[in-house]
Amino acid sequence: MFLVRIDNRLIHGQVIEAWLPYTGAKTVVVANDDLADDVLQQEIMSLAIPQTISSVFVGVENLHDAVADMPPSDVLVLFSNCSDARRAYDTGFAFNLLNVGNVHYTPGKKQISPSVALSDEDEGCLRHLTKKGVTLDFRCVPNDPIQVRF
C-alpha cells in the first residue's frame, strides 16, 4: 500500500530522515498542481532527496496514472493539503490510510494537534475520506504516537 501523507511543507527533513527509511520507499511522488508545472521548484525540492530515491511531480488529477505501474510499497505520496488528497481519491487514486503530518495554522483554523490545524473545509475533506473507509493517522514522524482520533 502507498504511504499517503498531507504535509504543507512537502519535501523536507522529516520526510527524508524519518518517513523514507520507515517506509522503504524508492520514489517520492509529489501531487501538486503548482509544482507539476514549475521545473525550477521541482529541481530545488529534488536536491533534498537522496540520489538513491527518485522523485516525480504530477498534477493531482494525474496521480493515479503516474503511479499505476509502481509497486505501492515503493512509493511515498505527498499532498500539500486536504483538498488535494480528496480530489486525488475522488478521481481514482484509492488509498486506505492517510497520514496527516503537518497543516499550518492560519486564522480561522482550529488547532487539533501540535502540528495540525484544520479549517472547516479541511474537516469536511477528512470526514469525506473517512466515510469512504480511509483511516486517518495524525503524526509527524513514524515513532510518534497517533495524536488525534478524528
C-alpha positions in Angstrom: 0.0 0.0 0.0 1.2 3.5 -0.8 2.0 5.8 2.2 0.0 8.9 1.5 0.8 12.0 3.6 -0.5 15.5 3.9 2.3 17.9 4.7 2.1 21.5 3.5 5.9 21.6 3.5 6.0 18.6 1.1 9.7 17.5 0.8 11.6 18.4 4.0 13.7 16.8 6.8 11.0 14.7 8.5 10.1 13.1 5.1 13.7 12.4 4.2 15.1 11.4 7.6 12.0 9.6 9.1 9.4 8.6 6.6 11.6 7.3 3.7 13.5 4.9 5.9 10.4 3.8 7.7 8.5 3.0 4.5 11.5 1.9 2.4 10.0 3.9 -0.4 12.2 4.2 -3.5 10.1 7.0 -5.1 8.6 10.2 -3.7 5.6 11.4 -5.7 4.5 15.0 -5.1 1.0 15.5 -6.2 0.6 19.3 -6.5 -0.8 21.2 -9.5 1.5 24.3 -9.0 4.7 22.2 -8.7 3.8 20.0 -11.6 4.3 23.0 -13.9 7.3 24.6 -12.1 10.5 22.8 -13.1 12.7 25.2 -11.1 10.9 24.4 -7.8 11.0 20.7 -8.7 14.8 20.8 -9.1 15.1 22.7 -5.8 13.0 20.2 -3.9 14.8 17.3 -5.5 18.1 18.5 -4.1 16.9 17.3 -0.6 16.2 13.8 -1.8 19.0 11.2 -1.6 20.3 10.1 -5.0 19.0 6.6 -4.4 15.4 7.9 -4.3 13.6 9.1 -7.4 11.1 11.9 -7.4 8.1 12.5 -9.5 6.0 15.7 -9.6 2.5 15.4 -11.0 -0.8 17.3 -11.1 -3.3 16.0 -8.5 -5.7 14.5 -11.1 -2.8 12.8 -12.9 -1.6 10.9 -9.8 -3.5 7.7 -10.4 -1.9 7.3 -13.9 1.5 8.3 -12.7 1.7 5.6 -10.0 -0.2 2.9 -11.9 2.8 0.8 -12.7 4.8 1.4 -9.5 4.8 -1.1 -6.7 2.8 0.5 -3.9 5.3 -0.4 -1.2 8.0 1.6 -3.1 6.1 4.9 -3.2 5.6 7.8 -0.7 2.9 10.2 -2.0 2.8 13.8 -0.7 0.0 16.3 -0.8 0.2 19.8 0.5 -3.4 20.0 1.7 -6.5 18.0 2.5 -8.5 19.1 -0.6 -5.8 17.8 -2.9 -5.9 14.4 -1.2 -9.7 14.3 -1.5 -9.6 15.3 -5.2 -7.0 12.6 -5.9 -9.1 10.0 -4.1 -12.3 11.1 -5.9 -10.5 10.9 -9.3 -9.3 7.3 -8.9 -6.3 7.3 -6.6 -7.5 4.9 -3.9 -5.8 4.7 -0.5 -6.7 3.2 2.8 -4.6 5.2 5.2 -3.8 8.9 5.2 -1.1 10.3 7.3 -1.8 13.9 8.3 1.6 15.2 9.3 1.6 19.0 9.1 -1.1 21.5 8.3 0.0 25.0 9.3 -2.3 27.2 11.5 -3.8 30.3 9.9 -6.6 32.5 11.3 -9.9 30.6 11.2 -8.4 27.2 11.7 -8.8 25.0 14.8 -5.6 23.5 16.2 -6.2 19.8 16.8 -2.7 18.7 17.5 0.7 20.4 17.8 1.3 20.2 14.0 -2.2 20.2 12.6 -4.7 23.0 12.3 -7.9 22.4 10.3 -10.3 24.7 8.6 -14.0 23.7 8.2 -13.1 22.8 4.6 -10.3 20.6 5.8 -12.5 18.9 8.3 -15.1 18.3 5.6 -12.5 16.7 3.3 -11.3 14.4 6.0 -14.8 13.4 7.0 -15.5 12.6 3.3 -12.4 10.4 3.2 -13.3 8.6 6.4 -16.8 7.9 5.1 -15.1 6.2 2.1 -13.1 4.0 4.5 -9.9 5.9 4.8 -8.2 5.7 8.2 -6.6 8.9 9.4 -3.2 8.9 11.1 -2.2 12.2 12.7 1.6 12.2 13.5 4.7 14.0 12.3 7.1 11.1 12.4 6.6 7.3 12.4 7.7 6.8 16.0 5.3 9.4 17.4 2.0 8.2 18.9 -1.1 8.9 16.9 -2.0 12.3 18.3 -5.7 12.7 17.3 -8.6 10.4 16.7 -10.8 12.1 14.1 
